[in-house]
Every structure is written in C-alpha cells, then in structure tokens.
C-alpha cells in the first residue's frame, strides 16, 4: 500500500464528523391493522351498547295475500322483542409510559423522544385492540360465531369452494374475508392449482386479492396453531367472512367518545406528573369492544391447513 493512502483520512474517523440521516424508531411488531381500517366503528357516550333483537321467526307478522282480502279475516298480532338483549360494555387496554425528562431534554433532536415514545405506545395499544376484536373471550369474533355459521374445509387447504360456502353463510352484502397471511397464501396456491388466479383490488391504501369481488384482508391476529409467526410450514387456522356496518346489521367496532388527550377513537392519554427522579409518566388507555348485530354477519371456516404445496411442473 502506498504511503499517501496510509496517511489519508480514514472512513471511521471521518464518520465522527458526518451529519448522518436518522430515521424514527422502527418497530417490527407494528402491522397495518387492516381490520380496524375496514371495520365500521361507532362511538359511545356511556360505554354500553345494547343489541335489541326481534325473537326468531321466518316473518315477524302473519299477512294476508290475495286479490280480495276483505273476504277473509286479516291476521292480527305484534312483533315480539328479545326480553334479555345482549349488552356490550367497553373494555380497557391500558399501559403506563415512563420517560426520563433528562433524556427527553438533551436527546430530542432531530426526533422528540417523548413524542416518539407516545407514538410507539399508541401503536402497541392499537395492535392489542385488533387482537382483542378477534380473540377476546367475551366479545371477540372467534368466540361469538354462531354454531350454524361454522364450517370446515372440504379437504385440508382453503379452496375456492370453501370460500363460496362461507359466502353462502354471509350472503347479505358480505364486506371482507379475514385471514392470516399464511392462510391467504394457501388459498392463492389452490387458485393457481385450479387455474383461477384471484383478482386484486386497491383499498384503504393497500392491495388485496379478492374472491367473488370480496377482498381477503390479512391479519396475524388470526393465529396459526396459536402463533402469529409459526415456524413450520404446516399449521391450522380459521378464515372469517364479515359483514360490517350498523345499517347492514353487521359487525361493528365500539369505542368511547370524548376521551381526554384529543386522540381519536377511544384512546385517552393522561399526564401523571414528574417524580423526584425527573421521570415523566403517562397513562394510556384504549376503550374498545365489538358487537355482532346479527348471527349471519360473520361465518368461520375452521381447521384450515396452511401447509399444502404442489409441484406445478407436473
């Protein structure tokens, strides 16, 4: 090596004076949370949502049909309501965030340390909200699918025929399928095998495959063998078909109106003060729930295998 190269400014030394470009903190656990973007939400003032229903029957009232109705007695009656309607009460998802004020004061350029910590904390609560809408023991979708709305695949992997069966269960204007990304990939393989590749559509800033015009929305909160990220190739999961909207008697998300802190859709932020060690504390609470307004608003394809693969060269 020549002498002039040996005496040249080294890269490591020059780096100390460089004005590097820094990004905000990247949190790999944060997902797009498509479910909460596609689901219709309703704000509550008192934290309770009562689902009133008419008692089951083919038609609420008998009626007389004919060209000369006056020759027969017109049926009389009234529409009976369920005397014990279900009430959904908001649950809370809470965490306490602590930020050392010295760190916030000294190291807040170019990114405000407190703001970045609050953003990550809020994203964490939103992640938990999506999981609770699906998996909560009380109001979660998986726990509240009516028995008549549950089906199993014809074979193991999810096929177009299976999704057609789901559509027959939620035939009144279905909104979207909900599935783990591995389940969607398994369905795509089945479509490829049959020569019927799904059409794609752009919605809510994302691109999704569709079946019969209904988008398949991915979420890792519909676990495969109880895991978000299964290590093996095989595993069992569930695919849901959802109709959303209060006017459609579908599935809706619930949240508390007018929470403190100026945050949207049920999120409250309270500053708890600074202790003697200069640590600032914030309480974050998210008030949420979900309601299924009619049994036929959601259906489940259970025990779907995600590990079926094929050799397309044969």
FIGU-272118 format. One record per residue (C-alpha): residue number from 1; residue in one letter; chain; x, y, z. Coordinates in Angstrom, 3 decimals, decimal comma. Example, Ala and Ser with C-alpha at 12.3 -4.5 7.8 and 13.67 -1.06 7.14 Angstrom:
! FIGU-272118
PARO  pos  code  unit        c1        c2        c3
PARO    1     A     A    12,300    -4,500     7,800
PARO    2     S     A    13,670    -1,060     7,140
This chain:
! FIGU-272118
PARO  pos  code  unit        c1        c2        c3
PARO    1     X     A     0,000     0,000     0,000
PARO    2     X     A     1,409     3,418    -0,943
PARO    3     X     A     2,355     5,979     1,722
PARO    4     X     A    -0,204     8,585     0,615
PARO    5     X     A    -3,063     6,080     1,163
PARO    6     X     A    -1,724     5,141     4,579
PARO    7     X     A    -1,786     8,821     5,645
PARO    8     X     A    -5,234     9,522     4,168
PARO    9     X     A    -8,224    10,325     6,368
PARO   10     X     A    -9,818     7,072     7,398
PARO   11     X     A   -13,501     6,277     6,940
PARO   12     X     A   -14,084     5,563    10,655
PARO   13     X     A   -12,530     8,875    11,675
PARO   14     X     A   -14,473    10,838     9,056
PARO   15     X     A   -17,712     9,258    10,256
PARO   16     X     A   -17,360    11,082    13,580
PARO   17     X     A   -17,906    14,450    11,858
PARO   18     X     A   -20,585    13,289     9,439
PARO   19     X     A   -24,159    14,545     9,711
PARO   20     X     A   -25,878    11,184     9,311
PARO   21     X     A   -29,531    10,885     8,350
PARO   22     X     A   -31,522     9,200    11,095
PARO   23     X     A   -34,942     7,575    10,878
PARO   24     X     A   -37,640     7,406    13,539
PARO   25     X     A   -37,516     4,180    15,566
PARO   26     X     A   -38,665     1,206    13,509
PARO   27     X     A   -40,886    -1,207    15,459
PARO   28     X     A   -41,164    -4,509    13,621
PARO   29     X     A   -44,179    -5,664    15,667
PARO   30     X     A   -46,353    -2,877    14,239
PARO   31     X     A   -48,703    -4,069    11,465
PARO   32     X     A   -51,013    -2,150     9,078
PARO   33     X     A   -54,017    -3,156    11,271
PARO   34     X     A   -56,271    -3,539     8,236
PARO   35     X     A   -59,148    -4,922    10,319
PARO   36     X     A   -59,680    -1,671    12,200
PARO   37     X     A   -59,494     0,240     8,906
PARO   38     X     A   -62,178    -1,863     7,194
PARO   39     X     A   -64,438    -2,333    10,219
PARO   40     X     A   -67,133     0,266    10,803
PARO   41     X     A   -66,890     1,857    14,271
PARO   42     X     A   -69,460     3,518    16,494
PARO   43     X     A   -68,682     5,887    19,346
PARO   44     X     A   -70,479     5,505    22,683
PARO   45     X     A   -71,242     8,149    25,278
PARO   46     X     A   -71,933     5,863    28,252
PARO   47     X     A   -69,760     2,845    27,466
PARO   48     X     A   -72,657     0,419    26,864
PARO   49     X     A   -74,143    -0,802    23,570
PARO   50     X     A   -77,364    -2,828    23,718
PARO   51     X     A   -78,250    -5,048    20,754
PARO   52     X     A   -82,042    -5,310    20,643
PARO   53     X     A   -83,352    -8,145    18,524
PARO   54     X     A   -86,693    -9,479    17,353
PARO   55     X     A   -87,426   -13,027    18,505
PARO   56     X     A   -86,597   -15,602    15,876
PARO   57     X     A   -89,100   -16,447    13,161
PARO   58     X     A   -89,471   -16,539     9,387
PARO   59     X     A   -91,601   -13,359     9,390
PARO   60     X     A   -92,409   -11,051    12,326
PARO   61     X     A   -96,123   -10,866    11,440
PARO   62     X     A   -98,560   -13,034     9,526
PARO   63     X     A  -100,076   -11,325     6,498
PARO   64     X     A  -102,994   -11,987     4,195
PARO   65     X     A  -102,197   -12,139     0,492
PARO   66     X     A  -104,857   -12,173    -2,212
PARO   67     X     A  -106,810   -10,121    -4,675
PARO   68     X     A  -109,889    -9,961    -2,426
PARO   69     X     A  -108,559    -9,663     1,130
PARO   70     X     A  -111,886    -8,453     2,583
PARO   71     X     A  -113,433   -11,903     2,169
PARO   72     X     A  -111,032   -13,266     4,767
PARO   73     X     A  -110,002   -12,052     8,187
PARO   74     X     A  -106,763   -10,085     8,207
PARO   75     X     A  -104,267   -11,608    10,696
PARO   76     X     A  -103,517    -9,595    13,811
PARO   77     X     A  -100,550    -9,580    16,128
PARO   78     X     A   -97,400    -7,738    17,157
PARO   79     X     A   -93,672    -8,115    16,795
PARO   80     X     A   -92,033    -9,728    19,830
PARO   81     X     A   -88,675    -8,486    21,087
PARO   82     X     A   -85,982   -10,398    22,912
PARO   83     X     A   -86,572    -9,641    26,600
PARO   84     X     A   -82,926   -10,135    27,530
PARO   85     X     A   -80,882    -8,389    24,819
PARO   86     X     A   -77,121    -8,577    24,952
PARO   87     X     A   -75,254    -5,541    26,196
PARO   88     X     A   -71,660    -4,888    25,141
PARO   89     X     A   -69,578    -2,954    27,663
PARO   90     X     A   -66,340    -1,310    26,671
PARO   91     X     A   -63,178    -2,923    27,969
PARO   92     X     A   -59,969    -1,020    28,606
PARO   93     X     A   -56,466    -1,688    27,336
PARO   94     X     A   -54,001     0,323    29,416
PARO   95     X     A   -50,294     0,910    29,872
PARO   96     X     A   -48,061     3,384    31,708
PARO   97     X     A   -45,208     5,012    29,811
PARO   98     X     A   -42,217     6,465    31,681
PARO   99     X     A   -39,811     8,932    30,047
PARO  100     X     A   -36,725    10,321    31,800
PARO  101     X     A   -37,014    14,107    31,484
PARO  102     X     A   -33,223    14,468    31,228
PARO  103     X     A   -33,178    12,159    28,220
PARO  104     X     A   -36,145    13,998    26,703
PARO  105     X     A   -34,473    17,382    27,215
PARO  106     X     A   -30,985    16,508    25,945
PARO  107     X     A   -31,640    13,951    23,212
PARO  108     X     A   -34,749    15,288    21,446
PARO  109     X     A   -33,121    16,386    18,200
PARO  110     X     A   -33,998    15,586    15,475
PARO  111     X     A   -36,801    13,462    16,997
PARO  112     X     A   -38,714    14,415    20,125
PARO  113     X     A   -38,105    11,486    22,468
PARO  114     X     A   -41,413    11,872    24,319
PARO  115     X     A   -43,439    12,088    21,116
PARO  116     X     A   -41,741     9,027    19,649
PARO  117     X     A   -42,327     7,027    22,837
PARO  118     X     A   -46,002     8,042    22,873
PARO  119     X     A   -46,420     7,122    19,206
PARO  120     X     A   -44,972     3,653    19,800
PARO  121     X     A   -47,114     3,180    22,910
PARO  122     X     A   -50,270     4,156    21,000
PARO  123     X     A   -49,401     1,777    18,171
PARO  124     X     A   -48,918    -1,001    20,729
PARO  125     X     A   -52,400    -0,397    22,151
PARO  126     X     A   -53,915    -0,395    18,663
PARO  127     X     A   -52,201    -3,709    17,962
PARO  128     X     A   -53,728    -5,152    21,118
PARO  129     X     A   -57,135    -3,743    20,132
PARO  130     X     A   -57,104    -5,620    16,821
PARO  131     X     A   -56,167    -8,819    18,625
PARO  132     X     A   -58,960    -8,337    21,163
PARO  133     X     A   -61,590    -7,755    18,463
PARO  134     X     A   -60,696   -11,178    17,098
PARO  135     X     A   -59,702   -13,178    20,178
PARO  136     X     A   -61,321   -11,636    23,279
PARO  137     X     A   -63,115   -14,287    25,360
PARO  138     X     A   -66,179   -12,054    25,763
PARO  139     X     A   -66,724   -10,041    22,577
PARO  140     X     A   -64,101   -11,452    20,176
PARO  141     X     A   -65,296   -12,594    16,758
PARO  142     X     A   -63,923   -16,128    17,111
PARO  143     X     A   -65,801   -16,684    20,378
PARO  144     X     A   -69,111   -15,341    19,056
PARO  145     X     A   -69,592   -17,064    15,711
PARO  146     X     A   -72,948   -18,873    15,829
PARO  147     X     A   -72,691   -22,668    15,516
PARO  148     X     A   -74,779   -22,597    12,344
PARO  149     X     A   -72,208   -20,225    10,823
PARO  150     X     A   -69,222   -22,544    11,299
PARO  151     X     A   -67,999   -24,813     8,509
PARO  152     X     A   -64,949   -26,943     7,758
PARO  153     X     A   -62,954   -27,167     4,527
PARO  154     X     A   -63,758   -29,858     2,003
PARO  155     X     A   -60,198   -31,134     2,274
PARO  156     X     A   -57,460   -29,523     4,313
PARO  157     X     A   -56,362   -26,406     2,462
PARO  158     X     A   -58,763   -23,488     1,837
PARO  159     X     A   -60,232   -23,793    -1,664
PARO  160     X     A   -62,453   -21,540    -3,777
PARO  161     X     A   -65,297   -23,950    -2,986
PARO  162     X     A   -64,775   -23,377     0,748
PARO  163     X     A   -64,888   -19,609     0,375
PARO  164     X     A   -68,044   -19,969    -1,713
PARO  165     X     A   -69,582   -21,873     1,213
PARO  166     X     A   -68,620   -19,004     3,524
PARO  167     X     A   -70,322   -16,556     1,172
PARO  168     X     A   -73,489   -18,656     1,361
PARO  169     X     A   -73,440   -18,095     5,135
PARO  170     X     A   -72,917   -14,313     4,928
PARO  171     X     A   -74,792   -13,681     1,697
PARO  172     X     A   -76,388   -10,364     2,673
PARO  173     X     A   -73,740    -7,979     1,336
PARO  174     X     A   -70,523    -9,507     2,788
PARO  175     X     A   -67,716    -6,980     3,331
PARO  176     X     A   -64,417    -8,850     3,614
PARO  177     X     A   -62,672   -12,118     4,416
PARO  178     X     A   -60,223   -12,019     7,320
PARO  179     X     A   -57,311   -14,454     7,403
PARO  180     X     A   -53,716   -14,987     8,452
PARO  181     X     A   -51,241   -14,202     5,631
PARO  182     X     A   -50,284   -17,902     5,555
PARO  183     X     A   -53,941   -18,845     5,000
PARO  184     X     A   -54,227   -16,317     2,160
PARO  185     X     A   -51,075   -17,757     0,581
PARO  186     X     A   -52,562   -21,265     0,889
PARO  187     X     A   -55,742   -20,091    -0,833
PARO  188     X     A   -53,712   -18,495    -3,634
PARO  189     X     A   -51,908   -21,798    -4,210
PARO  190     X     A   -55,249   -23,577    -4,503
PARO  191     X     A   -56,418   -20,973    -7,021
PARO  192     X     A   -53,184   -21,381    -9,009
PARO  193     X     A   -53,649   -25,153    -8,999
PARO  194     X     A   -57,143   -24,733   -10,480
PARO  195     X     A   -56,127   -22,049   -12,962
PARO  196     X     A   -58,338   -19,351   -11,427
PARO  197     X     A   -55,949   -16,651   -10,147
PARO  198     X     A   -57,749   -14,142    -7,881
PARO  199     X     A   -58,303   -10,569    -8,991
PARO  200     X     A   -56,525    -7,843    -6,997
PARO  201     X     A   -58,014    -4,566    -5,811
PARO  202     X     A   -56,617    -1,405    -4,184
PARO  203     X     A   -58,438    -0,369    -0,999
PARO  204     X     A   -57,529     1,799     2,009
PARO  205     X     A   -54,033     2,331     0,626
PARO  206     X     A   -53,287    -1,390     0,244
PARO  207     X     A   -53,525    -4,055    -2,465
PARO  208     X     A   -55,548    -7,189    -1,730
PARO  209     X     A   -56,612   -10,274    -3,604
PARO  210     X     A   -60,356   -10,839    -3,903
PARO  211     X     A   -62,701   -13,758    -4,320
PARO  212     X     A   -66,094   -13,093    -5,933
PARO  213     X     A   -65,264    -9,405    -5,544
PARO  214     X     A   -64,739    -9,668    -1,771
PARO  215     X     A   -61,254    -8,700    -0,518
PARO  216     X     A   -59,161   -11,048     1,617
PARO  217     X     A   -57,765    -8,895     4,446
PARO  218     X     A   -54,594   -10,196     6,153
PARO  219     X     A   -54,004   -10,131     9,902
PARO  220     X     A   -51,539   -12,007    12,062
PARO  221     X     A   -54,058   -11,935    14,953
PARO  222     X     A   -55,881   -14,950    13,474
PARO  223     X     A   -53,216   -17,308    14,735
PARO  224     X     A   -51,825   -20,432    13,082
PARO  225     X     A   -51,609   -23,153    15,731
PARO  226     X     A   -51,850   -20,383    18,323
PARO  227     X     A   -48,916   -18,394    16,901
PARO  228     X     A   -48,594   -15,134    14,981
PARO  229     X     A   -45,483   -16,345    13,175
PARO  230     X     A   -45,427   -20,142    13,018
PARO  231     X     A   -42,004   -21,603    12,325
PARO  232     X     A   -43,076   -24,736    10,461
PARO  233     X     A   -44,699   -24,942     7,031
PARO  234     X     A   -47,900   -26,603     8,238
PARO  235     X     A   -50,499   -25,485    10,760
PARO  236     X     A   -54,216   -24,926    11,349
PARO  237     X     A   -56,079   -21,615    11,385
PARO  238     X     A   -59,501   -20,041    10,784
PARO  239     X     A   -60,760   -17,813     7,986
PARO  240     X     A   -63,616   -15,407     8,760
PARO  241     X     A   -66,101   -13,714     6,463
PARO  242     X     A   -67,528   -10,493     7,904
PARO  243     X     A   -70,325    -8,094     7,065
PARO  244     X     A   -69,714    -4,750     8,724
PARO  245     X     A   -71,974    -1,761     9,310
PARO  246     X     A   -74,712    -0,858    11,780
PARO  247     X     A   -77,220    -0,194     8,995
PARO  248     X     A   -76,416    -3,600     7,487
PARO  249     X     A   -76,881    -5,385    10,847
PARO  250     X     A   -73,278    -6,441    10,653
PARO  251     X     A   -70,205    -6,396    12,874
PARO  252     X     A   -69,138    -3,034    14,305
PARO  253     X     A   -66,315    -1,867    16,500
PARO  254     X     A   -67,135     0,173    19,599
PARO  255     X     A   -65,210     2,936    21,333
PARO  256     X     A   -65,732     5,667    23,930
PARO  257     X     A   -66,457     9,192    22,718
PARO  258     X     A   -64,702    12,324    24,007
PARO  259     X     A   -61,729    10,733    25,732
PARO  260     X     A   -59,123    13,130    27,214
PARO  261     X     A   -55,958    13,922    25,324
PARO  262     X     A   -57,516    14,727    21,965
PARO  263     X     A   -56,778    11,300    20,495
PARO  264     X     A   -59,212     9,624    18,078
PARO  265     X     A   -61,460     6,584    18,583
PARO  266     X     A   -61,384     5,768    22,260
PARO  267     X     A   -57,757     6,484    23,139
PARO  268     X     A   -57,101     8,525    26,297
PARO  269     X     A   -53,718     9,951    27,345
PARO  270     X     A   -53,215    11,397    30,824
PARO  271     X     A   -50,027    13,034    32,091
PARO  272     X     A   -49,377    11,646    35,590
PARO  273     X     A   -46,641    14,101    36,561
PARO  274     X     A   -42,875    14,018    37,138
PARO  275     X     A   -41,413    12,175    40,136
PARO  276     X     A   -38,440    13,208    42,294
PARO  277     X     A   -36,056    11,453    39,891
PARO  278     X     A   -37,238    13,500    36,920
PARO  279     X     A   -39,222    10,675    35,297
PARO  280     X     A   -42,349    11,844    33,490
PARO  281     X     A   -45,218     9,366    33,487
PARO  282     X     A   -48,157     8,967    31,101
PARO  283     X     A   -51,213     6,732    31,413
PARO  284     X     A   -52,568     5,485    28,084
PARO  285     X     A   -55,956     3,757    27,943
PARO  286     X     A   -57,890     2,493    24,949
PARO  287     X     A   -61,614     1,806    25,470
PARO  288     X     A   -62,951    -0,638    22,911
PARO  289     X     A   -65,218    -3,579    22,140
PARO  290     X     A   -67,053    -5,105    19,181
PARO  291     X     A   -70,623    -6,217    18,562
PARO  292     X     A   -72,175    -8,736    16,164
PARO  293     X     A   -75,628    -7,358    15,392
PARO  294     X     A   -76,942   -10,482    13,633
PARO  295     X     A   -75,780   -14,093    13,630
PARO  296     X     A   -75,372   -14,115     9,857
PARO  297     X     A   -72,951   -11,157     9,979
PARO  298     X     A   -69,935   -13,438    10,434
PARO  299     X     A   -69,017   -17,001     9,456
PARO  300     X     A   -65,925   -19,113    10,138
PARO  301     X     A   -64,038   -21,661     8,057
PARO  302     X     A   -62,310   -23,653    10,793
PARO  303     X     A   -59,308   -26,017    10,854
PARO  304     X     A   -57,793   -24,676     7,650
PARO  305     X     A   -54,412   -26,182     6,763
PARO  306     X     A   -51,825   -23,671     5,522
PARO  307     X     A   -49,087   -26,133     4,559
PARO  308     X     A   -50,308   -27,706     1,305
PARO  309     X     A   -47,795   -27,239    -1,550
PARO  310     X     A   -47,769   -28,507    -5,138
PARO  311     X     A   -45,319   -29,214    -7,924
PARO  312     X     A   -46,803   -27,180   -10,767
PARO  313     X     A   -44,300   -28,542   -13,292
PARO  314     X     A   -46,098   -31,885   -13,418
